[in-house]
Amino acid sequence: MKNYKELKVWQEVVELAEKIYKITRGFPIEERFSLTSQIQRAAVSIPANIAEGWGRGKTGKYVQFLRIAKGSLLNRCLCTT
């Protein structure tokens, strides 16, 4: 692979982030700066951490950023349950 954009997981979490932004547009206005913002930031941080880890160029660092991405995914899931 030449870059992280070829990773299926990265492509899927970008789609997930786009869906989350669409869904959260319908959230109550009073949630804009709390729950909505938290869910959106978590969703965007998932592909961002995959990309940043890829850019580090070392397996250990990449795995560390994948764990951070996983944490953001779990955070997003916990916020919506």
SVG drawing of the C-alpha trace seen along z (x, -y; Angstrom):
<svg xmlns="http://www.w3.org/2000/svg" viewBox="-34 -25 44 28">
<polyline fill="none" stroke="black" stroke-width="0.4" points="0.0,0.0 1.2,-3.5 -0.8,-5.4 -3.5,-5.2 -6.2,-6.2 -6.0,-2.7 -6.9,-1.1 -10.5,0.2 -10.8,-0.7 -9.8,-4.3 -12.4,-4.6 -15.1,-3.1 -14.5,-5.4 -14.5,-8.5 -17.9,-7.3 -18.9,-6.8 -17.8,-10.4 -19.9,-11.8 -22.9,-9.8 -22.5,-11.0 -22.4,-14.6 -25.6,-14.1 -27.3,-12.4 -26.1,-15.0 -27.6,-17.8 -30.9,-16.7 -29.9,-16.8 -31.5,-19.4 -29.9,-22.9 -29.1,-22.8 -26.9,-19.8 -24.8,-21.6 -21.8,-22.3 -21.9,-19.2 -23.2,-15.9 -23.2,-16.8 -19.7,-18.2 -18.3,-15.3 -19.7,-12.7 -18.5,-14.7 -15.0,-15.2 -14.7,-11.5 -15.9,-10.5 -13.4,-12.8 -10.5,-11.7 -10.8,-8.1 -9.6,-8.5 -7.3,-11.4 -5.5,-9.1 -5.2,-6.3 -3.6,-8.8 -1.3,-10.3 -0.1,-6.8 0.6,-5.9 2.6,-9.0 4.8,-8.2 6.5,-5.5 7.2,-3.1 5.1,-0.1 5.0,-0.8 3.8,-4.4 1.3,-3.2 -0.2,-0.7 -0.3,-3.4 -2.4,-5.7 -4.6,-2.7 -5.3,-2.3 -6.2,-5.9 -8.5,-5.6 -10.2,-2.6 -10.7,-4.6 -12.4,-7.4 -14.6,-4.8 -15.6,-3.4 -16.2,-6.9 -18.5,-7.5 -20.4,-4.3 -20.8,-5.0 -22.2,-8.5 -24.9,-7.1 -26.1,-4.3"/>
</svg>
